[in-house]
Amino acid sequence: MLSRTADHLFWMARYTERAENTARMLDANYQLSLLPQSDEYAELGWRAMLSISELSGIYSAAHRGMKSRDVIDFMVRDLSNPSSIVSCLRAARENARAVRSSTNSELWETLNTTWLECQRMLADGILEREPYTFFEWVKFRSHLSRGVQLGTLVKDDAFYFMRLGTFIERADNTARILDVKFEMMEQRADTSAQPFDYHHWTAVLGSVSGFEVYRRVYRDVITPERVAGLLILYGDWPRSLAASIAEVEQLIAQVTKGRDTEAGRLAAQLSAELKNGRIGDILKGGLHAYLVDFLARVNDLAGRVSREFLLPIAPEEPAAQEQTQTQTQTQTQTQSQSKG
């Protein structure tokens, strides 16, 4: 497969997954904002959500204060934000358009309809009336896109690169959600607010479709340690870090046909560590430090995939695919590479 075609497919899937994850984070924060709480803690929630994607600087340059409606608008339809839902859906659609001959009409129609419907719904004011309905719609359209891929496409290199983009993006976002939400709880002054804590962790689990999974696995009260264990190490659940990286390892093996590559080696090493990891050891060493290291390694893995399989240089539409999602929360690396 041409590296340019693989690049479009990879980024089409990444942007679709990112739009879904943004909707999940917004929905969780919106639900939490409806609970009785101080103005300071409510503001902390929105600030934390912006920091997940490292967008605080861009937001602060255009807005004063941290009002929920401003943050939601910025994360949903602000085109100056390359990770807003509208920006992601547009980028996914444009990448799909560029490689229509490598997929099929069903997938193209799904992504194109999503883009057109998104514009219509926002113009009709759904974000102001029923934001939760819009967030659910975005998640549904992402599920539909993956369903079309799994149900209609031949499992060839095109299919593998789409799935590779999906799971690299998912691993990155799940780690960011977990890191920021744990940091929020550590900053909470009133540690006796157990009912609020329950709703907080319920919202965190809900943001990754993990509430029912948690109940099935643990059959007990929700605790931060178990939430972390589920999101990091539970390999039988497709949104965990362990499951996502295991998929990445297998997909790289499919693309390389067994050839030894640096990307394959990094994926195999990270996957083995997650399979054999223990949540007690992770928490003992510090969850934040662990997740920062994980994000740096996923960033390195994504870079290796780009260098070994995708375009070595940026295509002709630099504004469409700025790789903001591969920035780590250490803020020691900046991404200026653009995609088309």
C-alpha positions, 0 to 999 in steps of 0.5 A: 500500500502507498504510504500516502493512502495508509496515512489518510486511512490512519488519520481518518480513524484517529480523528473519528476516535478523537471526536468520540473521546472528546464527546465522552469527556464533555458528557462526563464533565457536563453531568458532574457540573450538574451536581452540588459543588463549589464554583472553584471545583466546577471550574477545576473540572473544566480546566482539567478537561482542557488540560487532557488535550493540552488546549488550555493556552489556546482557550485562554487566548480567546476566552476570559474565565472558565464558563461551562458554555464557553468550554463546551463551545470551544471543544465542540465547534471552534475551528481554531481548536484542531481537536474540537469535535467539528474539526475532527469530523471534518478532518476524518471526512476529508481523509476519507474523501481522499482515499475513497477507492481504498475503502467502500461507499458505505464507509464514505457515506457514513463519514460524509453524512456524519459531517453534514448532520453535525453541521445541521444539528449545531445550526439548529441549536441542539448544543444549547438545548440538549448537549447530552443528546449531541454527545450521545449522537457523536458517540453513536456515529463513531460506533457506526463508523467502526461497525461499517469497517468491521462489517463490510471491509476486507481485512487487508492493509487498508483495514489494518491501518484504520484499526491501528489509528483507532487503538493508538488514539484510544490508548492516548485518550484513556490515559489522559482521562485517567491521569487528569481525573485522579489529579482532580480528586487529589486537589479536592479539599473536602475529602469527606464528600463520599457521595460526590466521589461516587458520582465522580468515579461513576462519571469517569467510568461512564466516559469510557463506557466502563460502568457496567464493566466495573460492576461485572468485574468487581461486584463491589463498591467503586474505589479509585484503585479498582477504576485505575486497574480496570482502565489500565490492566483489564485486557478483556475490555476493549477500552483499557490500555492493555487491550488497546496496546495489545491490538496495536501490537497485533495490527503492526504484526499484520502490516509488517507480515512478521518483519522486525520493526522498531514500532513492532518492538516498542508495541510488543514491549509495552503490551507485555508490561501491561499484561504482566502489570499489577495495579498495586505496583503502579500506584506504589510508584505513582500513578501520575508518573506511570501515566506520563511515561505511558503517554511518552511511550505511546507518543514515541510508538505513534512517531515510529509508525509514522516514520516506518509506514506513513508519510515522511513529510507533511501533505498539502493541507497542513491545517487539517491534521495537526498532531496535537493528540501526540503531545504528552502531558509533560509538556516537554515536547511540542508537535508542529507536524501537520497532516493532510 
